[in-house]
Amino acid sequence: MPSSFPDLSLGLGLKGKVVVVTGASSGIGRASAILFEAAGAKVFATSQNKAGLASLSQEMQDPSRHFFHVADLQTSGACEGIITQTLDVFGEIFVLAHIAGSLRRKKLQEVTEDDWDYQLNVNLRSGFFLNRAAGAAMIEQKVPGRIINCTSTSWMTGPVNGSDAYVAAKGGVVTMTRGFAGQFGPYGIRVNVLAPGQIDTPMQHDDNNPIIIAAATAACPLRRMGQPEELARVVLFLASDNSSFINGATINVSGGILMY
């Protein structure tokens, strides 16, 4: 992992706090878990990829401040179970960073009902039940916590290259986040959503045409893909005291490929 992380004052207010990171085995989730621990947080890292979590454990510094949990986010019970187990292990929850996502690239006419259900379950349904359970725990314990969800800039630009079901779910994530931000806000709980552009993660390259990747990279004003660590810094910012008056926002982190 790069040693170019910024001054950890970026993690203002996170030392000793309990953070749940989904999708922690790779990409943005992995980088976020590492950065949260570096900022002094206690990290409950979860993914369905057991080998990826085992690899992550080699990069985490303090075994007393992290816990690894294998979970499949397709059911509401598994999502609520993540929050329950976090409370069992650490006693509270201060941040939910729900980064996990999954994309099955299919031509529009080839998308099956199973493809649709899987992507809506993993990318949208999981967020609803995780947000609800985390918020309920925060409210019960009177913790003015933070919830960060993850969409994609495609929620605004629309699907490309076989991502129709995925993008439909990611559009829902934005609307869902706004709903929770309104309902949890009176308790001091801030709910925001990260909108990555083209980021150099395994999902970006799986079943994707290198020509399309190159074209999207060239279309970005910065002429490159973003790195997971760059997105992790924004996740940390949204979780920290530095973002104390940001709520219900969709944060565009795309290098300028989307501007609004």
VOGU-3710 file (C-alpha; in Angstrom, 3 decimals, decimal comma):
1> mpssfpdlsl> 0,000/0,000/0,000  1,426/3,430/-0,904  3,079/5,427/1,866  1,756/8,693/0,395  -1,296/8,942/2,644  -1,859/12,543/3,746  -1,433/13,965/7,226  -3,681/11,824/9,399  -5,353/14,913/10,812  -7,651/14,070/7,897
11> glglkgkvvv> -9,059/11,475/10,294  -9,993/14,087/12,887  -12,289/12,585/15,526  -11,805/8,946/14,476  -9,197/7,743/16,977  -10,627/4,852/18,978  -13,914/4,916/17,052  -15,496/1,758/15,627  -15,774/1,619/11,844  -17,482/-1,026/9,703
21> vtgassgigr> -16,083/-1,349/6,172  -17,835/-3,580/3,633  -16,069/-4,740/0,494  -12,846/-4,621/2,483  -11,044/-7,381/0,590  -10,101/-5,255/-2,433  -10,210/-1,872/-4,124  -11,683/1,146/-2,370  -12,912/-0,891/0,603  -9,483/-2,359/1,247
31> asailfeaag> -7,764/1,020/0,998  -10,399/2,523/3,308  -9,933/-0,180/5,957  -6,170/0,382/5,981  -6,510/4,143/6,183  -9,118/3,996/8,955  -6,773/1,847/11,052  -3,904/4,241/10,355  -6,124/7,044/11,671  -6,538/5,169/14,950
41> akvfatsqnk> -9,978/3,632/14,399  -11,094/0,117/15,286  -12,054/-1,614/12,044  -14,666/-4,315/11,483  -13,787/-5,401/7,941  -16,209/-7,569/6,003  -16,344/-9,158/2,550  -17,506/-12,381/0,952  -13,894/-12,945/-0,187  -12,216/-14,853/2,632
51> aglaslsqem> -8,825/-14,989/0,894  -8,930/-11,242/0,285  -9,629/-10,574/3,952  -6,762/-12,883/4,937  -4,471/-10,855/2,688  -5,771/-7,607/4,174  -4,957/-8,862/7,664  -1,276/-8,923/6,688  -1,401/-5,171/6,003  -3,231/-4,140/9,170
61> qdpsrhffhv> -0,967/-3,110/12,016  -2,740/-3,778/15,322  -4,665/-7,059/15,795  -6,476/-5,596/18,807  -8,068/-2,928/16,599  -9,465/-4,971/13,729  -11,838/-7,881/13,188  -12,528/-9,760/9,952  -15,923/-11,149/9,010  -16,956/-13,113/5,913
71> adlqtsgace> -20,479/-12,255/4,762  -22,648/-12,447/1,643  -24,704/-9,262/1,349  -27,545/-10,778/-0,666  -29,858/-11,255/2,321  -31,207/-8,767/4,845  -30,303/-11,151/7,669  -26,640/-11,175/6,691  -26,581/-7,369/6,495  -28,219/-6,901/9,873
81> giitqtldvf> -25,908/-9,619/11,231  -22,869/-7,509/10,347  -24,105/-4,725/12,600  -25,076/-7,145/15,372  -21,656/-8,789/15,329  -19,896/-5,420/15,294  -21,741/-4,544/18,490  -20,831/-7,933/19,966  -17,126/-7,466/19,155  -16,609/-3,751/19,810
91> geifvlahia> -19,696/-2,642/21,754  -20,694/0,228/19,456  -20,554/1,556/15,909  -19,536/5,056/14,879  -19,055/4,712/11,110  -20,564/2,479/8,455  -18,562/2,700/5,216  -20,603/0,565/2,842  -18,258/0,222/-0,121  -19,100/-3,302/-1,349
101> gslrrkklqe> -20,564/-3,677/-4,812  -20,782/-6,134/-7,668  -21,177/-5,785/-11,428  -22,221/-8,428/-13,971  -21,620/-6,998/-17,429  -24,314/-8,221/-19,831  -25,837/-6,891/-23,013  -29,273/-5,432/-22,302  -31,177/-8,288/-23,949  -29,052/-10,890/-22,148
111> vteddwdyql> -29,706/-9,696/-18,581  -31,522/-12,484/-16,740  -33,831/-12,195/-13,771  -31,058/-13,691/-11,654  -28,592/-11,046/-12,905  -31,074/-8,304/-12,038  -31,921/-9,672/-8,590  -28,279/-10,295/-7,694  -27,139/-6,794/-8,591  -30,093/-5,074/-6,950
121> nvnlrsgffl> -29,593/-7,163/-3,802  -25,851/-6,577/-3,478  -25,751/-2,968/-4,639  -29,004/-1,521/-3,260  -30,932/-3,824/-0,957  -27,859/-4,481/1,188  -27,391/-0,750/1,692  -30,943/-0,271/2,894  -30,711/-2,937/5,578  -27,147/-2,030/6,604
131> nraagaamie> -28,006/1,682/6,854  -31,174/0,990/8,794  -29,506/-1,362/11,266  -26,452/0,861/11,752  -28,620/3,949/12,232  -30,821/2,170/14,741  -27,760/1,144/16,770  -26,396/4,680/16,691  -29,724/6,156/17,777  -30,112/3,653/20,618
141> qkvpgriinc> -26,608/4,388/21,912  -26,944/8,140/21,256  -23,931/8,053/18,929  -23,857/10,892/16,345  -22,340/8,593/13,769  -21,608/8,665/10,071  -22,799/6,479/7,218  -21,034/6,519/3,844  -22,561/4,664/0,896  -21,015/4,116/-2,521
151> tstswmtgpv> -22,668/4,772/-5,872  -20,994/5,527/-9,218  -20,883/8,573/-11,448  -22,974/6,451/-13,805  -25,978/7,112/-11,536  -26,082/10,448/-13,398  -24,496/9,651/-16,773  -26,281/6,336/-17,381  -25,045/2,799/-18,122  -22,324/1,813/-20,582
161> ngsdayvaak> -20,898/-1,527/-21,663  -23,437/-3,884/-20,129  -23,954/-2,181/-16,776  -27,716/-1,502/-16,987  -28,810/-3,424/-13,876  -25,796/-2,226/-11,884  -26,452/1,417/-12,715  -30,161/1,094/-11,903  -29,139/-0,079/-8,432  -26,544/2,667/-8,050
171> ggvvtmtrgf> -29,141/5,301/-8,909  -31,238/3,897/-6,107  -28,318/4,232/-3,695  -28,335/8,026/-4,155  -32,068/8,320/-3,446  -31,834/5,896/-0,525  -28,972/7,901/0,991  -30,988/11,105/0,848  -33,862/9,397/2,636  -31,673/8,157/5,477
181> agqfgpygir> -29,886/11,527/5,704  -33,224/13,223/6,310  -34,455/10,724/8,876  -31,211/10,235/10,798  -30,066/13,864/10,666  -32,051/14,974/13,739  -30,009/12,453/15,763  -26,721/13,966/14,576  -26,082/11,074/12,190  -24,730/12,194/8,818
191> vnvlapgqid> -25,366/10,041/5,730  -23,542/10,729/2,475  -22,657/8,879/-0,707  -19,399/8,599/-2,627  -19,626/8,641/-6,454  -16,397/7,256/-7,952  -15,536/7,663/-11,603  -13,186/5,260/-13,353  -11,062/3,768/-10,558  -8,282/1,203/-10,935
201> tpmqhddnnp> -9,995/-1,641/-9,076  -10,638/-5,290/-10,029  -14,258/-4,421/-10,922  -13,038/-1,879/-13,470  -11,149/-4,553/-15,394  -13,375/-7,635/-15,008  -15,169/-8,430/-18,296  -14,413/-4,937/-19,573  -13,061/-4,075/-23,003  -9,554/-2,554/-22,764
211> iiiaaataac> -10,498/-0,198/-25,603  -13,394/1,178/-23,541  -11,154/1,541/-20,485  -8,568/3,430/-22,541  -11,223/5,696/-24,059  -12,673/6,554/-20,658  -9,200/7,275/-19,322  -8,501/9,588/-22,252  -11,837/11,354/-21,705  -10,922/12,229/-18,117
221> plrrmgqpee> -9,390/15,724/-17,911  -6,646/14,294/-15,681  -5,920/11,639/-18,342  -5,767/8,773/-15,877  -7,821/6,449/-13,705  -8,190/7,185/-10,025  -6,484/4,988/-7,439  -8,358/3,298/-4,564  -6,297/5,277/-2,025  -7,574/8,535/-3,511
231> larvvlflas> -11,152/7,457/-2,899  -10,300/6,153/0,576  -9,151/9,632/1,571  -12,582/10,997/0,682  -14,266/8,197/2,653  -12,111/9,139/5,645  -12,987/12,824/5,186  -16,729/12,059/5,176  -16,313/9,971/8,330  -14,255/12,621/10,137
241> dnssfingat> -15,136/15,801/11,979  -13,822/17,759/8,991  -17,108/17,107/7,148  -19,305/18,092/10,096  -21,917/19,998/8,041  -22,113/17,671/5,023  -25,243/15,522/4,991  -27,238/13,932/2,178  -24,538/14,820/-0,346  -23,314/12,884/-3,359
251> invsggilmy> -19,568/13,470/-3,600  -18,284/13,278/-7,182  -14,729/11,851/-7,245  -14,136/11,300/-10,931  -11,175/13,442/-11,951  -13,580/15,633/-13,870  -15,034/13,018/-16,218  -18,343/14,064/-14,640  -18,846/17,728/-13,878  -21,949/19,340/-12,365
//
